C-alpha cells in the first residue's frame, strides 16, 4: 500500500472539514499510480502527465510559473553583472 503524502494533508488533529476532498484526491492519485505501474508506464512519464493535468486544471498557472522562472533567471544574471537594471 502506498504511503499517504503528508504534503497534501495537514496533521489529523488539524484537518479542516473539507479533508474528505483531500482523501478522495489521494485515493484517486494512488489508483492512477497503481494503474500506471500495472501498465508498465515509467514513473517520469506518469509524473509528467500528472503535472500537465495539474497545470491544465488551473488556468493561468503555467504562465505564472514561466514568469516566476524568468524573473529568477534575470535576478541571477543581474547579480552576475550580465544584465543591467532598468
N, C-alpha and C positions, 0 to 999 in steps of 0.2 A: 504494500500500500504506500502511496506517495505521502511524503510529509507535507503538512499544510504550510503555506507560505506566510510566515509571520509578518512579512512586509505588507501584506494585503489586509490583515485584520489586527485591530488593537487587542491587547490582552483581554481575556474573557470577562474580567471584572469591569472593563471599560467599554465593552461593545455597546454601540447605540441600538436603538430599536430596529434600525434598518440592517442589522447584521445578517439577516436572512438573505439579503441580496448578495452579500459577500460570500456567504456559504454556498449559494447557488452558483456564483461565478467560479468559485474554487472547484466545485464538483464538475462543472462543465469543462474547465481547463484540464482537470485531471483526466476526464474521459477523452478529451481531444488528444492529450499527450499519450494516453494508452493506445488509442486508435492509431496514432502516427507510429508508435513503436511497433504495434502489431503488423502494420503495413510496411515496415522497414524504412520509414521516412527518416532521413538524417535529422539529428537534433537541430542543426543550424537551419535547415530548411523549415522545420516546424516553427522555430523561434522567429525566423524572418516573416513567416506567414502570420503568426500571432501579432507581431509588431505592426505589420501592414494593416491588419484588421483593426488594431487599436487606433492607428492614425486615421483610417477611413471613418471610424465611428465618431471622431472628434474633428469636425470641420475647422480648419484654421490652425490646428496643432502643428502640422507638418511645416507650414510657413513660419510659425513662431519659433520652432526649433532650428530651422535654417537661419533665421535672423539672429538667433542667440549664438549659433556657431560662428557666423560671420563676424559678429561683434567681438567674440572671444579671439578670433584669428587676428582681427585688426588691433586689438589690445596688445597681443603678443608682438606683432610687427612694430607697433609704436614703441613698445618697451625696448625692442632691439634697435630702435632708431632707423628702421627701414621705411616707415611711412610717417609723414608729418601729421600734425593735428590741425584740424580746421576750427 
